[in-house]
Amino acid sequence: IFSVASKINGSDYGTVASNAYGLDLLGAATGALILTIYLIPIFGFGWSVVITGIFNLILALCGRIR
């Protein structure tokens, strides 16, 4: 995937890999904050797990359809 992304982006592998890694870290941090600040206090731990699982299943199915 990095070779395709670097051809599209026009930069080297290191730049593409570092950008992808940075975005992955940003998404993980955002998800952790949303879970701990919003979901768990409002819905509790059990329902937060269910909501997160449903969300992940929907995203996996959307990726599979493409």
SEKOL-638488 format. One record per atom (N, C-alpha, C): atom name; residue in three letters; x, y, z. Coordinates in nm, 4 decimals. Atoms other than C-alpha are relative to their C-alpha. Example, Ala and Ser with C-alpha at 12.3 -4.5 7.8 and 13.67 -1.06 7.14 Angstrom:
BEGIN
REC site code     east    north       up
REC    N  ALA   0.0890  -0.1190   0.0000
REC   CA  ALA   1.2300  -0.4500   0.7800
REC    C  ALA   0.0900   0.1200   0.0000
REC    N  SER  -0.0820  -0.1190  -0.0060
REC   CA  SER   1.3670  -0.1060   0.7140
REC    C  SER  -0.0770   0.1090   0.0730
end
This chain:
BEGIN
REC site code     east    north       up
REC    N  ILE   0.0820  -0.1191   0.0000
REC   CA  ILE   0.0000   0.0000   0.0000
REC    C  ILE   0.0867   0.1260   0.0000
REC    N  PHE  -0.0851  -0.1187  -0.0040
REC   CA  PHE   0.2899   0.2376   0.0630
REC    C  PHE   0.0544   0.0348  -0.1380
REC    N  SER  -0.0499  -0.0304   0.1341
REC   CA  SER   0.4219   0.2011  -0.2919
REC    C  SER  -0.1062   0.0694  -0.0840
REC    N  VAL   0.1094  -0.0652   0.0729
REC   CA  VAL   0.0813   0.2909  -0.4375
REC    C  VAL  -0.0216   0.1411   0.0523
REC    N  ALA   0.0212  -0.1326  -0.0588
REC   CA  ALA   0.0397   0.5797  -0.1954
REC    C  ALA   0.1123   0.0957  -0.0361
REC    N  SER  -0.1094  -0.0902   0.0346
REC   CA  SER   0.3849   0.7166  -0.2726
REC    C  SER  -0.0030   0.0371  -0.1476
REC    N  LYS   0.0155  -0.0366   0.1411
REC   CA  LYS   0.3155   0.7017  -0.6482
REC    C  LYS  -0.1098   0.1041  -0.0169
REC    N  ILE   0.1095  -0.0970   0.0075
REC   CA  ILE  -0.0127   0.8867  -0.5990
REC    C  ILE   0.0444   0.1332   0.0595
REC    N  ASN  -0.0412  -0.1203  -0.0722
REC   CA  ASN   0.1394   1.1332  -0.3536
REC    C  ASN   0.1224   0.0656  -0.0632
REC    N  GLY  -0.1207  -0.0535   0.0615
REC   CA  GLY   0.4646   1.1756  -0.5458
REC    C  GLY   0.1152   0.0190   0.0968
REC    N  SER  -0.1096  -0.0108  -0.0960
REC   CA  SER   0.6861   1.1400  -0.2384
REC    C  SER   0.0596  -0.1372   0.0271
REC    N  ASP  -0.0687   0.1259  -0.0266
REC   CA  ASP   0.9192   0.8754  -0.1050
REC    C  ASP  -0.0740  -0.0844   0.1040
REC    N  TYR   0.0655   0.0943  -0.0910
REC   CA  TYR   0.8267   0.5734   0.1052
REC    C  TYR   0.0018   0.0481   0.1444
REC    N  GLY  -0.0117  -0.0446  -0.1384
REC   CA  GLY   0.9499   0.7267   0.4295
REC    C  GLY  -0.1026   0.1057   0.0363
REC    N  THR   0.0987  -0.1051  -0.0253
REC   CA  THR   0.7260   1.0307   0.3995
REC    C  THR  -0.1399  -0.0578   0.0075
REC    N  VAL   0.1331   0.0615   0.0015
REC   CA  VAL   0.4214   0.8232   0.3118
REC    C  VAL  -0.0210  -0.0854   0.1241
REC    N  ALA   0.0124   0.0860  -0.1178
REC   CA  ALA   0.4886   0.5735   0.5908
REC    C  ALA  -0.0142   0.0822   0.1278
REC    N  SER   0.0102  -0.0814  -0.1213
REC   CA  SER   0.5408   0.8449   0.8515
REC    C  SER  -0.1336   0.0725   0.0072
REC    N  ASN   0.1322  -0.0633   0.0002
REC   CA  ASN   0.2226   1.0261   0.7450
REC    C  ASN  -0.1092  -0.0999   0.0372
REC    N  ALA   0.0998   0.1025  -0.0317
REC   CA  ALA   0.0213   0.7028   0.7589
REC    C  ALA   0.0074  -0.0386   0.1475
REC    N  TYR  -0.0169   0.0342  -0.1413
REC   CA  TYR   0.1667   0.6166   1.1000
REC    C  TYR  -0.0517   0.1117   0.0900
REC    N  GLY   0.0483  -0.1137  -0.0783
REC   CA  GLY   0.0942   0.9651   1.2318
REC    C  GLY  -0.1516   0.0075   0.0021
REC    N  LEU   0.1463  -0.0004   0.0051
REC   CA  LEU  -0.2665   0.9506   1.1141
REC    C  LEU  -0.0590  -0.1157   0.0796
REC    N  ASP   0.0456   0.1141  -0.0789
REC   CA  ASP  -0.3023   0.6060   1.2710
REC    C  ASP   0.0059   0.0321   0.1496
REC    N  LEU  -0.0114  -0.0391  -0.1408
REC   CA  LEU  -0.1775   0.7395   1.6051
REC    C  LEU  -0.1050   0.1034   0.0384
REC    N  LEU   0.1011  -0.1022  -0.0272
REC   CA  LEU  -0.4088   1.0401   1.5823
REC    C  LEU  -0.1389  -0.0624   0.0128
REC    N  GLY   0.1289   0.0683  -0.0076
REC   CA  GLY  -0.7086   0.8153   1.5157
REC    C  GLY  -0.0141  -0.0833   0.1260
REC    N  ALA   0.0045   0.0807  -0.1220
REC   CA  ALA  -0.6198   0.5839   1.8026
REC    C  ALA  -0.0174   0.0876   0.1234
REC    N  ALA   0.0132  -0.0905  -0.1146
REC   CA  ALA  -0.5804   0.8741   2.0443
REC    C  ALA  -0.1395   0.0609   0.0059
REC    N  THR   0.1350  -0.0564   0.0040
REC   CA  THR  -0.9090   1.0291   1.9314
REC    C  THR  -0.1028  -0.1025   0.0460
REC    N  GLY   0.0914   0.1054  -0.0416
REC   CA  GLY  -1.0899   0.6980   1.9725
REC    C  GLY   0.0078  -0.0281   0.1488
REC    N  ALA  -0.0157   0.0229  -0.1439
REC   CA  ALA  -0.9461   0.6476   2.3202
REC    C  ALA  -0.0628   0.1126   0.0812
REC    N  LEU   0.0601  -0.1128  -0.0714
REC   CA  LEU  -1.0524   0.9960   2.4274
REC    C  LEU  -0.1519  -0.0035  -0.0067
REC    N  ILE   0.1462   0.0074   0.0134
REC   CA  ILE  -1.4043   0.9556   2.2902
REC    C  ILE  -0.0557  -0.1098   0.0895
REC    N  LEU   0.0471   0.1117  -0.0816
REC   CA  LEU  -1.4393   0.6205   2.4642
REC    C  LEU   0.0019   0.0345   0.1484
REC    N  THR  -0.0115  -0.0242  -0.1441
REC   CA  THR  -1.3160   0.7356   2.8040
REC    C  THR  -0.0755   0.1236   0.0471
REC    N  ILE   0.0664  -0.1235  -0.0421
REC   CA  ILE  -1.4708   1.0829   2.8086
REC    C  ILE  -0.1502  -0.0047  -0.0247
REC    N  TYR   0.1405  -0.0067   0.0396
REC   CA  TYR  -1.8031   1.0181   2.6380
REC    C  TYR  -0.0750  -0.1324   0.0195
REC    N  LEU   0.0779   0.1241   0.0032
REC   CA  LEU  -1.9079   0.6553   2.5924
REC    C  LEU  -0.0120  -0.0686   0.1358
REC    N  ILE   0.0052   0.0742  -0.1262
REC   CA  ILE  -1.8141   0.4901   2.9219
REC    C  ILE  -0.0798   0.0739   0.1077
REC    N  PRO   0.0813  -0.0666  -0.1032
REC   CA  PRO  -1.9559   0.7613   3.1531
REC    C  PRO  -0.1495   0.0032  -0.0314
REC    N  ILE   0.1417  -0.0108   0.0352
REC   CA  ILE  -2.2831   0.7835   2.9599
REC    C  ILE  -0.0668  -0.1372  -0.0090
REC    N  PHE   0.0634   0.1293   0.0261
REC   CA  PHE  -2.3503   0.4217   2.8568
REC    C  PHE   0.0495  -0.1125   0.0902
REC    N  GLY  -0.0578   0.1072  -0.0799
REC   CA  GLY  -2.1345   0.2215   3.0980
REC    C  GLY   0.0940  -0.0844  -0.0847
REC    N  PHE  -0.1020   0.0770   0.0707
REC   CA  PHE  -1.8614  -0.0241   3.0105
REC    C  PHE  -0.0600  -0.1022  -0.0958
REC    N  GLY   0.0591   0.1054   0.0831
REC   CA  GLY  -2.0809  -0.3054   2.8766
REC    C  GLY  -0.0592   0.0521  -0.1296
REC    N  TRP   0.0605  -0.0561   0.1210
REC   CA  TRP  -2.2815  -0.0922   2.6358
REC    C  TRP   0.1033   0.0692  -0.0879
REC    N  SER  -0.1066  -0.0608   0.0801
REC   CA  SER  -1.9669   0.0915   2.5279
REC    C  SER   0.0694  -0.1046  -0.0861
REC    N  VAL  -0.0591   0.1092   0.0772
REC   CA  VAL  -1.8188  -0.2417   2.4206
REC    C  VAL  -0.0921  -0.0394  -0.1149
REC    N  VAL   0.0970   0.0360   0.1040
REC   CA  VAL  -2.1379  -0.3258   2.2285
REC    C  VAL  -0.0029   0.1064  -0.1098
REC    N  ILE   0.0044  -0.1093   0.0980
REC   CA  ILE  -2.1507   0.0161   2.0586
REC    C  ILE   0.1270   0.0015  -0.0848
REC    N  THR  -0.1263   0.0020   0.0730
REC   CA  THR  -1.7825  -0.0004   1.9646
REC    C  THR   0.0067  -0.1196  -0.0946
REC    N  GLY   0.0023   0.1185   0.0857
REC   CA  GLY  -1.8246  -0.3540   1.8294
REC    C  GLY  -0.0901   0.0171  -0.1205
REC    N  ILE   0.0919  -0.0244   0.1121
REC   CA  ILE  -2.1240  -0.2553   1.6170
REC    C  ILE   0.0619   0.0981  -0.0987
REC    N  PHE  -0.0646  -0.0988   0.0861
REC   CA  PHE  -1.9357   0.0475   1.4839
REC    C  PHE   0.1120  -0.0642  -0.0821
REC    N  ASN  -0.1073   0.0688   0.0717
REC   CA  ASN  -1.6341  -0.1701   1.3931
REC    C  ASN  -0.0547  -0.0966  -0.1037
REC    N  LEU   0.0618   0.0913   0.0957
REC   CA  LEU  -1.8597  -0.4266   1.2254
REC    C  LEU  -0.0526   0.0749  -0.1218
REC    N  ILE   0.0510  -0.0812   0.1110
REC   CA  ILE  -2.0276  -0.1567   1.0154
REC    C  ILE   0.1152   0.0473  -0.0888
REC    N  LEU  -0.1143  -0.0452   0.0790
REC   CA  LEU  -1.6896  -0.0170   0.9081
REC    C  LEU   0.0640  -0.1145  -0.0778
REC    N  ALA  -0.0557   0.1153   0.0704
REC   CA  ALA  -1.5627  -0.3651   0.8203
REC    C  ALA  -0.0871  -0.0393  -0.1184
REC    N  LEU   0.0900   0.0331   0.1105
REC   CA  LEU  -1.8710  -0.4338   0.6094
REC    C  LEU   0.0064   0.1045  -0.1106
REC    N  CYS  -0.0134  -0.1054   0.1017
REC   CA  CYS  -1.8379  -0.0974   0.4333
REC    C  CYS   0.1290  -0.0176  -0.0795
REC    N  GLY  -0.1257   0.0253   0.0698
REC   CA  GLY  -1.4764  -0.1780   0.3497
REC    C  GLY  -0.0070  -0.1238  -0.0869
REC    N  ARG   0.0151   0.1243   0.0768
REC   CA  ARG  -1.5765  -0.5229   0.2278
REC    C  ARG  -0.0828   0.0217  -0.1261
REC    N  ILE   0.0873  -0.0261   0.1146
REC   CA  ILE  -1.8439  -0.3849  -0.0069
REC    C  ILE   0.0780   0.0652  -0.1129
REC    N  ARG  -0.0786  -0.0678   0.1021
REC   CA  ARG  -1.5934  -0.1647  -0.1895
REC    C  ARG   0.0810  -0.1011  -0.0719
end
